[in-house]
Each structure stands twice: as C-alpha cells, then as structure tokens.
Amino acid sequence: MAGHGPATDWGEDKASDYKERLGIYLFIVYCVVYAAFVALNTFTPKLMGMIVFSGLNLAVVYGMGLIILAIIMGIIYNNMCTKAEDQMNK
C-alpha cells in the first residue's frame, strides 16, 4: 500500500511568531480572569451567592461570563491571525 504526500503545500507561515505571541497574551488574560473567579470562590464563597442579575447569583453570572469571554477571545484571535496571515504571507 503506497502512501501519498500532503494534499496541499502549506509553505512557510511568516505570521507564526505573531500568532504565538497573541495566543500567549490572550491565554494569560483569560488565566488572570479565571484565577480571580477561583480566588473569589475560595476566599469569599458567601459573596458568590449574592444575587446580581435577574435572580442569578454572582457564581453563575461570572461562570457564564467566563464562557462568553472564551468565545469572544477565540473570535478575536481568529480575526487578528487571519489579518496577520494575509499581510505577512503575500
């Protein structure tokens, strides 16, 4: 059984350094926001039970905010990387 090579030639990605740095920065931002969530839950658990929005407590609102933040950061990462690839890989 003979194998075959890649279906496409991807070549060099000149934007890879930019994409790596951007990914690391966004990861650090998310880690800081998540660490604050964990710290609040650890050191002031009663605060997380406080009703803040439409009958929902802070824990639920913050947790959903983390999920939404991850989605938004993913969209930002994709858009910025696409622009960088278009500019640098011409």
SELUMMI-896244 format. One record per residue: residue number from 1; residue in three letters; chain; x, y, z of N, C-alpha, C in turn. Coordinates in steps of 0.2 Angstrom, whole numbers, always signed. Each point is the difference from the previous one (the first is absolute). Last residue first. Layout:
# residues N
[node NUM,ala,A,[X,Y,Z],[X,Y,Z],[X,Y,Z]]
...
# end
This chain:
# residues 90
[node 90,lys,A,[+10,+186,+9],[-1,+2,-7],[+5,-3,-4]]
[node 89,asn,A,[-4,-1,+25],[+1,-6,-4],[-1,+2,-7]]
[node 88,met,A,[-4,+16,+18],[+7,-3,+0],[+2,-5,-5]]
[node 87,gln,A,[-22,+11,+3],[+5,+5,-1],[+7,-3,-1]]
[node 86,asp,A,[-19,-15,+5],[-1,+4,-7],[+6,+5,-1]]
[node 85,glu,A,[+0,-11,+21],[+1,-4,-5],[+0,+3,-7]]
[node 84,ala,A,[-8,+12,+18],[+7,+0,+0],[+3,-5,-5]]
[node 83,lys,A,[-23,+2,+3],[+2,+6,-3],[+8,+0,+0]]
[node 82,thr,A,[-11,-18,+10],[-1,+0,-7],[+2,+6,-3]]
[node 81,cys,A,[+2,-2,+23],[+5,-4,-3],[-2,-1,-8]]
[node 80,met,A,[-14,+13,+14],[+6,+3,+0],[+5,-4,-4]]
[node 79,asn,A,[-22,-9,+3],[+0,+6,-4],[+7,+3,-1]]
[node 78,asn,A,[-3,-18,+15],[-1,-2,-7],[+1,+6,-5]]
[node 77,tyr,A,[+0,+4,+24],[+6,-3,-2],[+0,-2,-8]]
[node 76,ile,A,[-19,+9,+10],[+5,+5,-1],[+6,-3,-2]]
[node 75,ile,A,[-17,-15,+5],[-2,+4,-6],[+5,+5,-1]]
[node 74,gly,A,[+3,-12,+20],[+1,-4,-6],[-2,+3,-7]]
[node 73,met,A,[-5,+11,+20],[+7,+0,-1],[+2,-4,-5]]
[node 72,ile,A,[-22,+0,+6],[+2,+7,-3],[+7,+0,-1]]
[node 71,ile,A,[-8,-19,+11],[-3,+0,-7],[+2,+6,-3]]
[node 70,ala,A,[+5,-2,+22],[+4,-5,-4],[-2,+0,-7]]
[node 69,leu,A,[-13,+13,+16],[+7,+3,-2],[+4,-4,-4]]
[node 68,ile,A,[-20,-9,+7],[-1,+5,-5],[+6,+4,-2]]
[node 67,ile,A,[+0,-15,+18],[-1,-4,-6],[-1,+5,-6]]
[node 66,leu,A,[+3,+9,+22],[+6,-3,-2],[-1,-4,-7]]
[node 65,gly,A,[-19,+10,+10],[+4,+5,-3],[+7,-3,-2]]
[node 64,met,A,[-15,-13,+12],[-2,+1,-7],[+4,+5,-4]]
[node 63,gly,A,[+5,-4,+23],[+1,-6,-4],[-2,+1,-7]]
[node 62,tyr,A,[-6,+17,+15],[+8,+0,-2],[+2,-6,-4]]
[node 61,val,A,[-23,+1,+7],[+2,+6,-4],[+7,+0,-2]]
[node 60,val,A,[-7,-15,+16],[-2,-2,-6],[+1,+5,-5]]
[node 59,ala,A,[+7,+4,+22],[+3,-6,-3],[-2,-1,-7]]
[node 58,leu,A,[-11,+17,+13],[+6,+2,-3],[+4,-6,-3]]
[node 57,asn,A,[-27,-2,+1],[+6,+2,+5],[+6,+1,-4]]
[node 56,leu,A,[-26,+3,-8],[+6,-4,-1],[+5,+2,+5]]
[node 55,gly,A,[-22,+11,-5],[+0,-5,+5],[+5,-5,-1]]
[node 54,ser,A,[+1,+20,-12],[-6,-4,-2],[-1,-6,+4]]
[node 53,phe,A,[+22,+11,+6],[-3,+1,-7],[-6,-4,-1]]
[node 52,val,A,[+14,+0,+20],[+2,+6,-3],[-4,+2,-7]]
[node 51,ile,A,[+2,-15,+26],[-4,+1,-6],[+2,+7,-3]]
[node 50,met,A,[+15,-16,+16],[-3,+6,+0],[-4,+1,-7]]
[node 49,gly,A,[+16,-18,+8],[-7,-1,+0],[-5,+6,+0]]
[node 48,met,A,[+24,+0,+0],[-2,-3,-6],[-7,-2,+0]]
[node 47,leu,A,[+11,+9,+19],[-1,+5,-5],[-3,-3,-6]]
[node 46,lys,A,[+6,-14,+17],[-6,+3,+2],[-2,+6,-6]]
[node 45,pro,A,[+22,-12,+1],[-6,-4,-3],[-7,+3,+1]]
[node 44,thr,A,[+26,+8,+1],[-6,+3,+2],[-6,-4,-3]]
[node 43,phe,A,[+22,-8,-2],[+1,+4,+6],[-6,+4,+2]]
[node 42,thr,A,[+1,-16,-19],[+4,-3,+5],[-1,+4,+7]]
[node 41,asn,A,[-10,+7,-21],[-3,-6,+3],[+3,-3,+6]]
[node 40,leu,A,[+10,+19,-11],[-6,+2,+3],[-4,-6,+3]]
[node 39,ala,A,[+20,-5,-12],[+1,+4,+6],[-6,+2,+4]]
[node 38,val,A,[-2,-9,-22],[+2,-5,+5],[+1,+3,+6]]
[node 37,phe,A,[-4,+15,-17],[-6,-4,+1],[+1,-6,+6]]
[node 36,ala,A,[+18,+13,-8],[-4,+4,+4],[-6,-4,+2]]
[node 35,ala,A,[+14,-10,-16],[+3,+0,+7],[-4,+4,+5]]
[node 34,tyr,A,[-6,+1,-23],[-2,-6,+3],[+3,-1,+7]]
[node 33,val,A,[+6,+19,-13],[-7,+0,+2],[-2,-6,+3]]
[node 32,val,A,[+22,+0,-7],[-1,+4,+6],[-7,+1,+1]]
[node 31,cys,A,[+5,-14,-18],[+2,-3,+6],[-1,+5,+6]]
[node 30,tyr,A,[-4,+8,-22],[-5,-4,+2],[+2,-4,+7]]
[node 29,val,A,[+16,+14,-10],[-6,+4,+2],[-5,-4,+3]]
[node 28,ile,A,[+18,-11,-9],[+2,+3,+6],[-6,+4,+3]]
[node 27,phe,A,[-2,-9,-22],[+0,-5,+5],[+1,+2,+7]]
[node 26,leu,A,[+3,+14,-18],[-7,-1,+1],[-1,-5,+5]]
[node 25,tyr,A,[+22,+4,-7],[-3,+6,+3],[-7,-1,+2]]
[node 24,ile,A,[+11,-16,-13],[+2,+0,+7],[-3,+5,+4]]
[node 23,gly,A,[-5,-1,-23],[-3,-5,+4],[+2,-1,+7]]
[node 22,leu,A,[+11,+16,-14],[-7,+2,+1],[-4,-6,+4]]
[node 21,arg,A,[+22,-4,-7],[+0,+5,+5],[-7,+2,+2]]
[node 20,glu,A,[+2,-15,-18],[+2,-3,+6],[+0,+5,+6]]
[node 19,lys,A,[-4,+7,-22],[-5,-4,+2],[+1,-3,+7]]
[node 18,tyr,A,[+17,+12,-11],[-5,+4,+2],[-6,-4,+3]]
[node 17,asp,A,[+17,-12,-10],[+3,+3,+6],[-6,+5,+3]]
[node 16,ser,A,[-4,-11,-21],[+0,-4,+6],[+2,+3,+6]]
[node 15,ala,A,[-2,+8,-23],[-4,+3,+5],[+0,-4,+6]]
[node 14,lys,A,[+10,-6,-21],[+4,+5,+3],[-4,+4,+5]]
[node 13,asp,A,[+0,-25,-11],[-4,+5,+3],[+4,+5,+3]]
[node 12,glu,A,[+5,-18,-21],[+2,+3,+6],[-5,+5,+2]]
[node 11,gly,A,[-8,-21,-15],[+6,+5,+0],[+1,+3,+7]]
[node 10,trp,A,[-17,-17,-10],[-1,+6,+4],[+5,+5,+0]]
[node 9,asp,A,[-10,-19,-17],[+6,+3,+2],[-1,+6,+4]]
[node 8,thr,A,[-17,-22,-3],[+2,+7,-2],[+7,+1,+2]]
[node 7,ala,A,[-9,-21,+3],[-4,+2,-5],[+1,+7,-3]]
[node 6,pro,A,[+19,-17,+11],[-5,+4,+2],[-5,+2,-6]]
[node 5,gly,A,[+12,-22,-4],[+2,+6,+3],[-5,+4,+2]]
[node 4,his,A,[-2,-27,-3],[+1,+6,-4],[+2,+5,+5]]
[node 3,gly,A,[+2,-29,-1],[-3,+6,+3],[+1,+6,-5]]
[node 2,ala,A,[-2,-28,-4],[+4,+6,-1],[-4,+6,+4]]
[node 1,met,A,[+0,-28,+2],[-4,+6,+0],[+4,+6,+0]]
# end
